[in-house]
Amino acid sequence: MEQRRRFALVGTGNRGTTMWGRDLLAGWSDHVELVAIVDRNPLRAERARAIIGSAASIYTDLEAMLRDTMPDLVIVCTPDDTHDDIVVRALESGADVITEKPMTTTVDKIRRITDAEKRTGRRVDVSFNYRFAPTAARIKSLLDAGEIGRVTSVDFHWYLDTSHGADYFRRWHAYKKHSGSLFVHKATHHFDLLNWYLGSDPEAVSAFGDLQMYGRKGPFRGPRCKLCPHKAECDFYLDLGANPFLDALYEEPSAIDGYFRDGCVFREDIDIPDTMVATIRYRNGVHVSYSLNTFQPIEGHHIAFNGSKGRIELRQFEAQPWETPASDEILLVRSFEEGGRAVERITVPHSSGGHYGGDDRMRNMIFKPATTDPLGQRAGSRAGAMSVLCGIAAFSSANGGSVVRLADLMPELFSEQSERVLKAV
Ligand SMILES: NC(=O)c1ccc[n+]([C@@H]2O[C@H](COP(=O)([O-])OP(=O)(O)OC[C@H]3O[C@@H](n4cnc5c(N)ncnc54)[C@H](O)[C@@H]3O)[C@@H](O)[C@H]2O)c1
């Protein structure tokens, strides 16, 4: 019988508690055993342990946990700028690591992680669940099969609504030092999808970003929603008490660490853009036009691949003032010699579970040993590094106004892989 991997969960916010705690044990307990829970906030860790339904020991000190329990695997679900310390210490203790995205937030932190991985010979997985969504997998198969010939450009636009988008401005994500900005925190998913779809690396980025709705642009502000005198007039008022799950995990525990889940989205010191565009040139010559908007009346994305023999187009619906379709429709438009054209409408039914079923498929890939990976969906530290680097370059370009070459930021990431990249051209 297969030996179960003894894992420690570090970070018991919503993501850690559900995806890598409760749901992992519910579906994959033949493969894993939770041996420890770590969080700076012991009350949140206790609440999480009850939700997960585990008897694992709780720690507030990572070192003590590593010493006492010596896990085979550490799963990192803390704020983005803290990932590197935890990943490095876990690798040095002899454990493998799964880290939530983004892998980290700065070039120095990327180096710390990739150096530690090399030094220890352990493995880092990065949680790029969007690669595992059935529609994304289908698009990747079509591209790899050459259905539209050589891809020449991509139009990629992502929309967050006033619920999901605003959530990033309530908490630590709203500060560059913690999240790297949404060019890193959120767009890491999107840049990773592009890198994976195209089988190449981003080479140069030019970007703009601005704060148009949140932060100092707000009409008024308060300490936090619960105590705010502007509740009645604020479009972004959040009643955390209306969500018993989030209330239990965040409200009383906030008395220990002052970490409020319902911070004011109009805080004056918010220092990241909420509206972003970037153009990216890939090493295989593909040009990408990308945007991310965070206060739309809809949630979802548009993506189109323009190729030498056709075009693949998708409008994925996630939330909007009409019913979400039960499936996605990929439009595959082929062009033929002498001007002929044909369209194929490919229906991909939505799967249940988080991120269009991507979360479940990713856990299968990581934990079920017999799962094969023909599309290269499982992502490691290089993919984690490359998508973060693209976001760092975009933020830097948006602030400096110039085109930023990724190899100037981290040359070693490119020289190591030049052969692979040249093959992909
Ligand atoms: N893959 C996805 O689709 C996806 C979705 C949501 C969140 N995430 C990622 O998951 C991570 C966690 O997100 P969240 O929304 O649960 O965050 P959160 O802020 O709600 O929870 C983070 C937890 O980490 C704890 N913590 C902070 N610093 C710590 C440290 N040094 N050591 C131990 N504990 C520490 C906090 O007390 C808190 O309980 C983030 O990196 C986020 O980007 C990924």
The ligand as a Gaussian input file, in Angstrom:
#p B3LYP/6-31G(d) Opt

LIG

0 1
 N       -4.558000      29.400000      -6.278000
 C       -5.604000      30.173000      -6.044000
 O       -6.496000      30.244000      -6.851000
 C       -5.664000      30.970000      -4.766000
 C       -6.893000      31.437000      -4.287000
 C       -6.904000      32.176000      -3.103000
 C       -5.707000      32.449000      -2.434000
 N       -4.536000      31.989000      -2.939000
 C       -3.248000      32.273000      -2.246000
 O       -3.261000      31.647000      -0.971000
 C       -2.499000      32.408000      -0.044000
 C       -3.369000      32.675000       1.182000
 O       -4.523000      33.426000       0.817000
 P       -5.696000      33.716000       1.888000
 O       -6.715000      34.513000       1.180000
 O       -6.070000      32.471000       2.568000
 O       -4.876000      34.664000       2.906000
 P       -5.290000      35.096000       4.385000
 O       -4.626000      36.384000       4.651000
 O       -6.730000      35.000000       4.551000
 O       -4.624000      33.956000       5.304000
 C       -3.231000      33.901000       5.513000
 C       -2.958000      33.276000       6.864000
 O       -1.537000      33.203000       7.052000
 C       -1.224000      33.594000       8.392000
 N        0.169000      34.071000       8.396000
 C        0.652000      35.264000       7.969000
 N        1.989000      35.264000       8.030000
 C        2.366000      34.057000       8.530000
 C        3.622000      33.453000       8.821000
 N        4.767000      34.083000       8.582000
 N        3.624000      32.200000       9.335000
 C        2.458000      31.536000       9.576000
 N        1.235000      32.057000       9.308000
 C        1.199000      33.300000       8.772000
 C       -2.256000      34.643000       8.735000
 O       -2.422000      34.753000      10.131000
 C       -3.498000      34.087000       8.041000
 O       -4.226000      33.231000       8.881000
 C       -2.055000      33.665000      -0.788000
 O       -0.730000      33.515000      -1.242000
 C       -3.000000      33.731000      -1.972000
 O       -2.419000      34.335000      -3.113000
 C       -4.502000      31.250000      -4.069000

